[in-house]
Amino acid sequence: MALGSSLASGTGQASIFDFGALSTLHHDVTNQPASAQKQAEVARQFEAVYIQMMLKQMRQATLKSGLLDSNESRMVQSMGDEQLALQLANPGIGLAQALLKQMQANQPGGADGDGGADGSTAGPGQQALDLAGHTLRGGPPPTEITALLRVLNRNRASDRALAAAEGAPDHVVDFVSQMASAAKSAERQSGVPARLILGQAALESGWGQREIRYPDGRTSYNLFGIKAGDSWKGKVVNVMTTEYENGVPRKVMQPFRAYNSYEESFADYARLLGDSPRYEAVALARDEFEAARRIQAAGYATDPRYADKLIGIMGQLRSSAFEGSAEP
């Protein structure tokens, strides 16, 4: 097959779904000048993986027959889907061409890029895909790449369960048990790691013990401290909160959104982070700890130590595979 032959000759990898091959291609492309063949291989691999992820999501949404459903049949079906994805990727659905066009448009043109904070350069002529971390250097990713990377990130974490860390206090265990399912749903919707989502809910609400409430004591179900701006058409509750100006805390009265359930709160948070360009980089972070830094950088909260606090909160959570293996 043309795609398979091209990749085999270029990387020596037997499977286009081997992410080790993607890392090898990342090295080839980011070492300037990258050949047109290497760029085409990267674009084709991304498109093939993207197609396979779409097929996997389709399978998950399909009701199981029961009679023929088994681990063996699912394995065979998965192998068949990989082969189908490979065939569909040649000639493709247009994503590879979009990626290739983006890479070719950013080939070195003689302009010197400015040095970054880490001493590296990433000027307009040196934008490159970072396949290991699913990010882009040298500027914001185009829409097609962003959509692909979000699918990859969602799939990467979709089979991991959340629980309180061993020895955690009872109120932490209860909060995680009650909210973990909603956090996983928000992860699927937004691409933001569920551990970060649950950590933010815990940080903003004091593990559910300092929720935003109406004057009569009723909860607003707002676990994320999302304020009610002019565009918000739902219920509102006004409460005193702490804001930071130039690093100095002060108490101010602010309007906050109110919901009918915790599930609504998680869903609204997922829409906020998933649909806003302001938070686009959060879903593309390498892990939940980098995502915490990015969410502070995007201005989610005014507290200058917000990311540090969030990372500390996440230390009381563990994210492990359903088979029961602990996270490293």
C-alpha positions, 0 to 999 in steps of 0.5 A: 500500500502506498502510505504504508510503503512510504512510511516504512521506507522513511522510518522503518516502523511497522505500524503507523499507529506507533507513537514512537514513529511519530517521535522519530518523525518529529526529530526529522521535521524539527531538524531544519531543513526538513525534507518534503518527504518527511513533512508528508510522512508526518502529515499522513501519520497524523491524518491516519491516527485522527481517522482511527480515533474517529472510528474508535469514537464511533464504535464506542457510540454503537450499541453492542450486540451481546452475542458476538461481543467479546475481548477477542472480537473487539481486538479483531475489530480494532485491527480492522479499524486500523487497516481501514484508517490506513486505507482512508488516509490514502488519499485522505480526507484533507487533513494531511494536506492542511497540515502539510500546507501549514508546515511548508508555509513556515519553512525558513525564509532567512528571517532571524527569529527572536530567542525564547525564554529557554534560549531556543529560537522559534521565529515565524520561519521555524514553527514546528510540530511537537508530536511528543507534547502535542503542541506547536512552537512559534505561534498558535496552531491552525484550527485543523491541528487543534481539532486533531490534538484535542481528539488525541488528548481526550482519547489518551486519558479516556480510560483512566479513573479518578479516586482520592489518594490513599489516606486522604481525609473523609471529606476529600474521599466523599467529594471525589466519589461524588464528582469524579463522574462529572469530571470525566464527562467534562474531560471528554467535552473539553479535552482538559484532564479530569484530574485538573478539572476535579482539582479546580472544583476542589480548590474553588469550593474547598472540597465542597465545604465552601460552596458559593451559596445564596443568602438563604444558604442554598447552594448555587452548584457553582464549583468553579467560581465562574462569574456571571458576565453580561453574556450570562442569561442564567441564574446569578448569586452575588457573594463577597470574594477575594480578588488580587490586584498587583498581588494584593488581596482585597474583598469585593462583591461579585456576581457568580453563575448559579446552576440547577445541579453539579452536572450543569456546573461541570458542563458549563466549565467544559464549555468555557474552556473547550470553546474559548480561544483564551483557554485553547492551550490548556487542552493541549498541555502535556499533562495536568500539571502543565495545564495548571500553569497554562490555566493561570497564564490564561487569567482564570484566576487573579491569585498569583499562586493559583497554579501552585495551589491547584497542583497541591490539590491534585496531589490528593487525587490519583488517576489510574487505569481501570485495571487498577494500576497506580499512576507513576 
